[in-house]
Amino acid sequence: MEEEKKKEKKRKNITDFKQPTREHDENVCKLITFLENVVGNASAVTILAISVERHRVAYRANHNTAANVWGTVCKTFLLIWLFSVLGALPILFIAQYEQDTYVDGTPVGRCMTPIDHTWQKIYLVLSALLFFILPLLVILFLYSKVNLVLKCGSIMRLEVNKSNVPFPEDNTPKYYSGYCNIDLDCRVYMKLMTLFRREQERCLTYPREILRLRRQMTQIIITVVLVFFICHTPYRTIGLWSVFSPRGYPEGMDNESYFAMFYMFRFLLYSNHAINPFVYNFVSR
């Protein structure tokens, strides 16, 4: 009889140990929300770092040794995760675990991120600005310059006089591409010629294979960037929506439809990390 009581007591202790407490649930809620935001921030900063590195390679092809490359990679890796973690720290003070009940009365716990206070709204706006809008603008600027370099490399493979650029007799500056004559403002023309002469010798020595690889590199990165912003835009948009919309969701949309849309956008955000390897594989062919 005593042995059965001991076994029953031991079984009860094990059961009580396995049952999560409210404090445990709240910690898990905060941890999951925090990691979700860290990974999302890291994706944005990583895409930005890749774009900066590709821009640097496009302008300085042969200026790095293996040691410099590995040192740069390690520093960039640490900075990406440090910046991502710091950017997600406030979410630990926003996430809340609440007890609720289903329609049939079954108790259930919910992990919520209410945006009620002013500092929470400011944080959400700054997060979207630093990890979505600003990277988008910087990446568009960098790739426009990379595209200019690639076009410059193709044009400068033509035979051009390295020292003298002829002007027409009417003293109107013109740029001769071999196919068309385009009147340009004198200052713009001089800037173009300065850039032309600076890059001419380097671009004239580029093999056609290097230009092909550079175009392929640009195609890969641009595709990855597009996939990133397609996957992240809905989630960031609905986050800002919850800040500036009075009801938190559109008029005429019930709670079930709103949360279905919200979880679909979250799934799209998570799927970005799984899509990138396939994008690299198919676009690089």
N, C-alpha and C positions, 0 to 999 in steps of 0.2 A: 504493500500500500504506500509506504514511504517512497519507494523507488518510482512509482507512478506519479506521485506528486512532484518529485524532483524533475522527472522528464517533462511533465506538464509546465512546470515553472521555467525550465530551460527553453522549451518550445515557445513560450510566451515572450521570454526575453529576446529571443532571436527575431520573432515577429515584430516586436516593438522597435528593435534596432533597425529593421529593414524599412519600416514605415517612415517616409520623409516628414520632417516637421515643417512648420510654416517658415521658420527662419531659413531652413535649407532651400525651400522652394523660392523664397525671395532672392537668395544669393544666386541660385541657378538662373532665375529670370534676369537679374542684372548682368550676369556673366555672358549669357547668350546674346542679349541685346548689345553689350559692349563689343563682343567679338564680331558680331555682324557689322557694326559700324567701322571697326578697325579694318576688316577685310575690304569693305567698300571703299574706305579712304585709301587703303594701300593700292587698290586697283587703279584709282585715278592718278595717284602720284607715280605709280610704276609706268603707266602709259605716258605720262608727262616726261619722266626720266628717259624712257626709250626714245621719245621724239627729240629731246635735247641731244642725246647721244648720236642719233642718226643725222641730225643737223650738223653736229660737229664733224662727223665722219665725212659728210658731203663737202665740207669746206676744207678739211685738213685730213687728207687720206692717209698720209704716211708719217705722221708726227708722233706716233705713240709706240713705245716698246711694250713687251709682254708684261714687264713689272708694273709699268704705269697703268696698263689696262686693268690688271688684277687689283691694284690699289684703288683705282677709281670705282671698280665694281663693288668692292667691300665697303668703301665709304658711302656709296650711293645706297647700298642695301641697308646699312644701319640708319641712314638719314630717312629713308622711306618709312621704315617701321617706327622709328622714333616719332616722326611727324604724324603718322597715322594714329599711333597710340595716344599721343597728346591731344589730337583733334577729336578723339572719341571719349576722353575721360569724363566730360560733363554728362554723358548719357547715363553714367552710373548713378547720378543724383536725380535723374528724370524717371528711369524705369521703376515701376511699382508692381508689386504682386497683390492681387485682390481676390477675395473669395466671392463667388457668385453662384447662382443656381440656374439649372436648365428650366425649361417650361414644365417638365414633369417633376420638378423639385429636387433633382439630383445635384448635389454640391459639386462645384468645379472651380478650379483656380484659373485666373487670367493674368497674363503678363502684359501690362499696359505701359504706354509712354505718353501720358497726358501732357499737352502743351497749354498750360494755364497761365503761368507767370511770364512777365516781360522778358526776363533773362533767358528763359527757355526759347521764346520766339526769336530773340536775337541770336542765340546759339544756332538754331536751325537755319536761319538765313545766312549766317556766316559760314556754316558748314557747307551749304549749297554753293556759296560764292567761292570758297577756297578749294573745294574738292569736285566742283562740276563746272561752273561758269568760267572761272579764271583759267583752269587747264584747257578748256575748249578754245578760248581766245588765243592763248599762247601756242597751242598746237597748230591752229589754223595759220598763225603768223609764221611759225617755223617751217611748215610744209609748203607754204607759198614761196619762201626763200629757197628751199630745197628744189622745188620745181623749177625755179629760175636758174639754179646752178646746173641742173640736168639739161635744160634747154641751151644754156650757155655752152656746155660741153659739146653738144651736138653741132652748134653753129660754128664754133671755133675750130672744128676739124677741117673747115674749108681753108683753102690757100688765101692768106691775107698778108699784106705787107706788115712786118713786125714793127717797123719804125715810123713809117710815113703813112698817113691816111689822107687821100686826096680830097680836096674840097672842090666843088664846082666853080666855074668861072664867075658866076653871079654872086659869089660869097654867101650863098644860102647853104647852111650846113645840111647835109643829107647823109643818111646811113644806107650804104649799099650792101644788101644781103645777097646779091646775085640774082634775085627774082623780082625785087620791087624797090622803089625809091620812096622813102618816107621823110617828109619835112619834119624837122624837130626843132624845138627851141634850143638856142645856143648853149644855155647852161645845162640843160638835160643832155644835150649831145656831148658836151665835154665830160660830164660824169660818166656817161656810157663808155666813152673812149678810155677814160681812166680805168674803169673796171675791166674793159676789154683788154687793154695792154697788160694789166696786172695778172689776169688769169689766162692770158693767151698761151704762153709758153707751157704752162702746166696742162692746160686742156688739150693742146695740140699733141701731147705725148700720150694721151690716154688711149689704150687699145679699145677696140670696139667691144670686147668682152667685158671690160670694166664698166663701160657705160650701160651695157645690158644688165649686169648684176646690180648696178645702182638703181636702174628703173624697176627691177624686180624687188629690190629692198623697199623702195618707196611704195610700190603696190601692196606689199605685205603689210607694212606699218599702217598705211592709210586704211586698209580694210579692217585691221584690228581696232583702230581708233573708231571707225564707224560702228563696228559691232559693239564696242564699249559704250558709246553714247546712245545707241539705240536701246541697249539693255538698261542703262542707268537713268535715262531721261524720264520715263514714266514714274519711277520710284521717287526721284528728286522732285518731280512736279507735284505728286500727291502730297509730299511732305510740306512743300510751300503752300499747297492748297489748304491743308489743315490749319495753317497759321493765319492766312488772310481771309478764309471763308468763314462767315458768321456761324454756320451750322456744322462746319467741318466736312460736309459732303454736299454734292449738288442737290438742288431742289428736284423733287420728284423721284429721288433714288432712296430706296429703303436701306436698312442696315445690312441685310443679307447681300444685296447687290453691291453695296459699297465695300464690304469686307471681302467679297469674292474678287472684286477688282483689285483691292489692296494686296491680297495674297498672290494673285496672278502677277502683279508687278514685282513682288518680292521674289517670286520664283524666277522671273526674268532677270532680276539682279543676280541671283545665285548662279543661274545658268551661264552667265558671261564667263565665269572662270572655267567652265567645262568646254565652252565653244572655242576659246582661243587656240588650243592645240590643233583643232580641226581646221581652223582658218589658216594657221601657219602652214599646215600640210598641203591643203588644196591650192592656196594662192601661190605658193612657191613652186608649183609644178610648171 
